[in-house]
Amino acid sequence: MRLIFAGTPEFARVALAQLHAAGHEIVLVLTQPDRPAGRGMKLHPSPVKQFALDHALALAQPRSLRLDGKYPEDAAAARALLDAAQADAMVVAAYGLILPQWALDVPAQGCFNIHASLLPRWRGAAPIHRAIEAGDLDTGVTIMQMDAGLDTGDMLLIEKLAIAHDDTTATLHDKLATLGADLIVRALADAARGELKPVRQPQTGVTYAHKIEKHEAEIDWAQPADLIVRRVRAFNPFPGASTHLGDETLKVWSAGVSAGVPPPEAKYGSIMALAGDSIAVVAMNSVVSITELQRPGAKRLKVADFLRGFDLRAGMVFEKRAS
């Protein structure tokens, strides 16, 4: 098929690479403008842009696709490119820009979206994070025929994936990226044979995966241990769960639920005990066992290594600062 591909991060790059390897003709790639990153805040290309450059694919980076928006000149130029591409379909994966109706109408067979959840659960920007945070046992990928709504289009293919007890957003992202890439290749093959059967999303079970904000990642030790641990996993690698000890802000990268119940008078966030490889911290009617930490500007360390350079003692209290 002649395809337009719209995507930006690594999740999308995996799909683009699979489509390219499958022999589809990628006639145009859309991705977000370069963003500053790293200590020097230099502009860096997105993973999708880098793939397009490496494989000499036609590339555009409009700041907007809205003809009546802030950058109408970008939108008009993008529209001209999309019209000229004469694509059979557009594949969209974590692009980051809303496609207006004119863009949805350009490809002959419309726009296919790779969404990392079992729709209609977790429509929106952060489905992987929110599934882990909520304690879902399963997630998956839905290939959707895009419409003007927020992840409301008809479902074309859907496949479930179990969430492991130790999955983080990083590990689950990689599994879903691979699954999504495989599924979109299957969907396009079915489309070429006229075998796709769109299914309307049910009206029940709709949830929204709102964008992750940095302030959410601060640990509230007044919550139950299982919720704290899920949030540690959900916010790994971004923005990273954090807590405060005096003037230090520490990142908590790995933790589990410890057996036992803290004394009724124990203060939330107080350190109950330090073992060789874990730190037991009081939560609501429960105990969190921290196993990996990081100081600002330093490396992530297992607790045994962390304690060699940081004086932690039982009775110290991790705190949540007021927002």
C-alpha positions in Angstrom: 0.0 0.0 0.0 0.9 3.6 -0.4 1.0 5.0 3.1 1.3 8.2 5.0 2.7 7.6 8.5 2.2 10.1 11.3 4.0 9.5 14.6 6.7 10.8 16.9 8.2 8.7 19.8 9.8 5.3 19.9 6.4 3.5 20.1 5.6 4.9 16.6 9.1 4.3 15.2 8.7 0.5 15.9 5.5 0.5 13.8 7.1 2.6 11.0 10.0 0.2 10.8 7.7 -2.8 10.7 5.6 -1.3 7.9 8.8 -0.4 6.0 10.1 -3.9 6.4 6.8 -5.4 5.2 7.2 -3.7 1.9 4.7 -0.9 2.2 5.5 2.3 0.2 5.9 5.0 2.8 5.2 8.1 0.6 5.2 10.7 3.5 6.2 10.8 7.1 4.7 13.4 9.5 6.3 13.9 12.9 6.5 16.6 15.6 9.1 19.4 15.3 12.4 18.8 16.9 12.4 19.4 20.7 15.2 20.5 23.1 16.5 17.7 25.3 19.5 16.8 27.4 21.7 19.0 29.6 22.5 21.4 26.7 18.8 21.5 25.7 19.8 21.1 22.1 17.2 20.3 19.5 16.8 16.6 18.9 14.9 14.7 16.1 12.1 12.4 17.1 12.8 8.6 16.7 10.3 8.7 13.8 12.2 11.5 12.1 15.5 9.7 12.6 14.1 6.6 10.9 12.8 8.6 8.0 16.1 10.4 7.5 18.0 7.1 7.7 15.7 5.6 5.0 15.4 8.6 2.8 11.6 8.9 3.3 9.8 12.1 2.5 9.3 14.0 5.8 7.3 17.0 7.1 7.2 18.5 10.6 4.2 20.9 10.8 3.6 22.6 14.0 -0.2 22.3 13.5 -2.7 20.8 11.1 -5.4 23.3 11.8 -6.1 25.6 8.9 -7.7 28.0 11.3 -5.1 27.7 14.1 -1.9 29.4 15.2 0.2 28.1 12.3 -2.1 28.1 9.2 0.9 28.2 6.9 2.1 24.9 8.3 -1.3 23.3 8.0 -1.7 24.5 4.4 1.7 23.2 3.4 0.9 19.8 5.1 -2.4 19.6 3.3 -0.7 20.1 -0.1 1.8 17.3 0.8 -1.0 14.9 1.9 -3.0 15.6 -1.2 0.0 15.1 -3.5 0.9 11.8 -1.7 -2.2 10.0 -3.2 -2.0 7.5 -0.3 -4.2 4.5 0.1 -4.2 5.0 3.9 -2.6 6.9 6.8 -1.2 5.1 9.8 -1.1 7.2 13.0 0.7 6.2 16.2 1.4 8.6 19.1 1.7 11.5 16.7 0.9 14.3 19.2 -1.2 16.5 16.9 -5.0 16.2 16.5 -5.9 15.3 12.9 -8.7 17.6 11.6 -11.5 16.2 9.4 -9.7 17.3 6.2 -6.7 15.2 7.1 -8.9 12.2 8.0 -10.6 12.5 4.6 -7.4 12.6 2.4 -6.4 8.9 2.2 -8.6 6.7 0.1 -9.2 4.2 3.0 -9.0 6.7 5.8 -6.7 6.8 8.8 -5.7 3.8 11.0 -4.6 4.5 14.6 -2.5 2.2 16.7 -3.8 2.7 20.3 -2.1 1.0 23.3 -5.2 -0.1 25.2 -8.3 -2.2 24.9 -10.7 0.4 23.8 -12.9 1.9 25.0 -10.9 1.6 28.2 -8.1 4.2 28.4 -8.8 6.5 25.6 -6.4 9.5 25.6 -2.8 10.4 26.0 -1.3 8.0 28.6 -3.0 4.5 28.3 0.1 2.5 29.4 0.7 4.6 32.6 -2.9 4.6 33.6 -3.4 0.8 33.1 -0.6 0.1 35.4 -1.6 2.7 38.0 -5.1 1.3 38.1 -3.9 -2.2 38.7 -5.4 -3.6 35.4 -4.5 -7.2 34.8 -4.6 -6.9 31.0 -4.1 -4.3 28.4 -3.4 -4.6 24.6 -3.5 -2.8 21.3 -6.5 -1.6 19.3 -6.3 -0.8 15.6 -8.9 1.8 15.1 -10.5 3.6 12.1 -10.0 7.2 13.1 -12.8 9.7 13.3 -13.0 13.2 14.7 -13.5 12.1 18.3 -10.9 11.3 20.9 -10.1 7.6 20.3 -13.8 7.0 19.5 -13.5 5.4 16.0 -14.6 1.9 15.0 -12.3 -1.0 16.2 -10.7 -3.0 13.3 -8.4 -5.3 15.2 -7.8 -5.8 18.9 -5.4 -8.1 20.8 -5.0 -8.5 24.6 -1.7 -8.6 26.5 -1.3 -9.6 30.2 0.3 -7.0 32.5 3.1 -8.7 34.5 3.2 -8.0 38.2 6.6 -6.2 37.7 5.9 -4.4 34.5 6.8 -0.7 34.4 5.6 1.7 31.8 9.0 1.2 30.2 8.8 -2.6 29.9 5.1 -2.6 29.0 5.7 0.1 26.4 8.2 -2.1 24.6 5.8 -5.1 24.5 2.9 -3.0 23.3 5.1 -1.3 20.6 6.0 -4.7 19.2 2.4 -5.9 19.4 1.1 -2.7 17.8 3.6 -3.0 14.9 2.6 -6.6 14.2 -1.1 -5.7 14.4 -1.0 -2.8 12.0 0.7 -4.9 9.4 -2.1 -7.5 9.8 -4.7 -4.9 9.6 -3.4 -3.4 6.4 -3.2 -6.9 4.8 -6.8 -7.5 5.8 -7.7 -4.1 4.4 -6.1 -4.9 1.1 -8.2 -8.1 0.8 -11.3 -6.3 1.9 -11.6 -8.4 5.0 -11.6 -5.8 7.8 -14.8 -5.7 9.8 -15.3 -2.5 11.8 -16.9 -2.8 15.2 -18.4 0.1 17.0 -16.9 0.8 20.4 -19.3 -0.1 23.3 -20.8 2.8 25.2 -20.0 1.2 28.5 -16.5 0.9 30.1 -15.2 4.2 28.7 -12.3 5.6 30.7 -9.8 8.4 29.9 -6.1 8.2 30.2 -5.3 11.8 31.0 -1.8 13.1 30.3 0.8 12.5 33.0 1.7 15.6 35.0 5.0 15.8 36.9 3.3 16.6 40.2 1.4 13.3 40.2 4.6 11.4 40.7 5.2 12.7 44.3 4.6 9.8 46.6 1.8 10.2 49.1 2.7 7.9 52.0 -0.8 8.1 53.4 -2.0 5.9 50.5 -2.0 2.1 50.7 1.3 0.3 49.7 -0.2 -1.5 46.7 -1.3 1.8 45.2 2.1 3.5 45.9 3.9 0.6 44.3 1.7 0.7 41.2 2.4 4.4 40.8 6.1 3.8 41.1 5.8 1.3 38.3 3.5 3.5 36.3 5.8 6.6 36.5 8.9 4.6 35.5 10.6 6.0 33.4 8.7 9.3 33.3 8.3 11.4 35.4 9.8 9.0 38.1 8.1 8.6 41.5 9.7 11.0 44.0 9.8 11.6 47.8 11.6 14.1 50.1 14.0 13.6 52.9 15.0 16.9 54.4 16.4 19.0 51.5 16.9 16.0 49.3 14.5 14.9 46.6 14.9 11.2 45.9 13.6 9.2 43.0 12.1 5.8 43.8 12.5 3.5 40.8 11.6 0.1 42.3 9.4 -0.9 45.2 7.2 -3.7 46.4 4.6 -4.4 49.1 6.1 -5.8 52.2 4.5 -8.2 54.6 3.3 -7.0 57.9 1.4 -4.1 59.3 3.1 -1.0 60.8 2.5 -0.1 64.5 -0.7 2.1 64.8 1.3 5.1 66.0 3.8 4.9 63.1 3.9 8.1 61.0 3.3 7.7 57.3 6.6 7.8 55.4 8.7 6.8 58.4 11.4 4.2 57.9 10.6 1.1 59.9 13.7 -0.9 59.0 16.7 -1.1 56.7 17.7 -4.5 55.3 20.6 -5.2 53.1 18.6 -4.8 49.9 15.4 -2.9 50.9 14.0 0.0 53.0 10.7 -0.6 54.8 8.5 2.5 54.8 5.2 3.0 56.5 2.2 3.5 54.3 -1.6 3.4 55.1 -2.1 0.2 57.0 0.8 -1.3 55.1 4.5 -1.2 54.3 6.3 -0.3 51.1 9.7 -2.0 50.5 11.9 0.3 48.4 14.6 -1.5 46.4 16.0 1.1 44.0 16.7 4.8 44.6 18.4 7.8 43.0 19.7 11.1 44.3 19.7 14.2 42.1 22.4 14.1 39.5 23.4 10.6 40.4 22.8 7.1 39.0 20.0 4.8 40.0 21.2 2.5 42.7 20.0 -0.7 44.3 19.4 -0.1 48.0 22.6 -1.9 49.2 24.7 0.4 47.0 22.7 3.5 47.9 23.1 3.0 51.6 26.9 3.0 51.3 26.9 6.7 50.3 23.7 7.9 52.0 23.0 7.9 55.8 19.5 6.5 56.2 18.3 5.3 59.6 15.2 3.8 61.0 12.9 6.6 62.3 13.7 9.0 59.5 10.6 10.2 57.6 10.1 10.5 53.9 7.7 13.4 53.2 5.2 14.6 50.6 5.5 18.3 50.1 2.4 20.4 49.7 1.5 21.1 46.1 
